[in-house]
Amino acid sequence: MKKLSLIFLLIFSPLFMGSAKAENMSSNSYYLQFGNFNMGSGEFDRGNQFGLTYTLGGTAIGPFGEYGTSQYFIGSGFQYIYQIRQFSFSLSKLIIDFGELTAGIFANDNHTLTINTGSAGGYQIYVFENRPLTHSNNSSEQISNTTCNSGCSKSLAGIWDNPSNDGFGYNVLGDNVASDFINSSYFRPFADNSSGEDMEIIMSSPDVAFAETATITYQAVPSVAQAAGDYQTYVIFVAVPGY
Amino acid sequence: MIKKILLTLLLLSLGCLKAHSVLAQSTDALSINISPPVSYLYVKPGAGISAPIYLENQGRYTLRVTPQLVDFWPNQETGQVILKQSSSFKHLSIAGDYHAWGKEFIIRPGESYTLPLTIAIPADFPQEEYYLSVLFNVEQMLIPDLENNANTILSGVVASHLIVSVNLDGSDRSKIIVKDFKLPKIVDSLMGINFQVWAKNIGLNAGPIR
C-alpha cells in the first residue's frame, strides 16, 4: 500500500507543482528573454589586499562575444563591470599663481592630482614643462630650473630648503609617487621640453588604482639680479594607462 | 509615537533613494574620463573595424581636446608603456579622415564626446601586431586676462592604447613560456611563500596570462 502511494505521488505530483517561470523584460526598444536578477553581487576589500568580487544567482554568467572584436559583447556577471570602468585623470586646479616673487623668499603653490585606472592594468604619470619660467616680454630672461641645495636633477630629487639658491622646481607626495621624493623638502627641476629633455615619471603602479592621489607643490625663488616682470611657463601632466 | 517613528523611517529611506540618484560632478578643475583605456583589436587584411573612444568631461571648465596618434612600445621586462613622438601607422583615422588628427574639439562640463576611430587595413598589409596610442591633449579654454596673470598654466594628456593585430584567421598566436621561477631559500612554515615567475611571450601577438 505504501509503495502504491509512493508511485501515485510520483506520477501526479507535477500536477500540484507551480511551474517555474523565468522573467521576461521588455520596452519599446528591447525584449530580454529569460532575463534574471542576481540574488547578490559586489566586492570585498576593494583593491587593498585581495579584491574579491562575486555574483550570486545569475543563470548564465560569462563572456558572450569578444570584447572589441565581435559585433556584440555581453559580459554577464558583476565581474565585467571592470571592463567598462573608465580611466580617469583629474587636476584640482589649472593655474599656479606665486604672486609677487622676492629674492631670498620661497614662493609656493600646490594642487592635487587623482587617477583611477578603471579597466587598465596600472598607470604611469609623467610631467614636463614647455620651457623654464620665462619673462613675458623678454624670452632670454628666465628663472632657471632649480639645482636644489647641493644638486638635484629632473629624475632625482634633492633637498631644497635654502632660498638663497634661486630656481624653480616641484615636489610630489602621495600614493605611488617616485621614491626620490622622500619628504616635502625634496624637489626636482621639471624636464624641459625646449631643451629636448624627455618627460619624467612622477607616479606609477602596475596595479589597478582607485582614486590614488598626489599633491604637487611648486616652489620658485628669483635671483637678486632677476629682472622685474611676469614670468610664465606651461606644465603638462601625461597620464598613461598600463596594459 | 509609532506613527512618528514610521514617518521618520519613511522619510529617511526616501532620502537615501534620492541621495543615490544624484551623480556628483567633480570639483576638480580638470577631470577627464576615457573609455576604453586599452583595446585589443583583431583585423583581417583587407577588412575594417571601428574602434570608438569615449571621453567625458567631469571637471568644472570647458575643455579643448586635441587628439594625436603615436606608436608605443612596451618595455620588454616591465611591460611599461613607452610612448613615441609620432606614428608610422597610416590606417587608423578619425571617421575615415587621416588628416583629422590634430584637429581640436570642445567638451563642456558634464558632457561627453565619442571619437569615431576607424581602422581600414589594405589586403597586402603585413600580418603583425601594431602598438598605437591615441593621446588626448586636454586644456582649459582660458580667459586671456587670467592666462596673462598666471605663473604656470597646467594641462593634461590622457592616453588610450590600441593594440591592433593584423591577422588573416584571427587566431591567437601568442605563446607564453615560463622563463624563470624563483623560490625563497628559506621558508617559514607559519608564513605564506612568496615566489616569482618570469613569463615571456615568444609568440607573434600579445597574449593573456591565466
Interface residues (C-beta under 8 A of the other chain):
Chain A: G68 T69 Q83 I84 R85 Q86 F87 S88 F89 S90 L91 S92 K93 L94 I95 I96 D97 F98 D109 H111 T114 T117 G118 S119 A120 G121 Q124 L133 S136 S204 P206 Y218 A220 D230 Y231 Q232 T233 Y234 V235 I236 F237 V238 A239 V240 P241 G242 Y243
Chain B: S26 T27 D28 A29 L30 S31 I32 N33 I34 S35 P36 P37 V38 S39 Y40 L41 Y42 I49 A51 Y54 E56 Q58 G59 Y61 P74 T78 G79 Q80 V81 L83 S133 L135 E139 Q140 L146 N148 N149 A150 N151 T152 I153 L154 S155 G156 V157 V158 A159 S160 H161 I163 G170
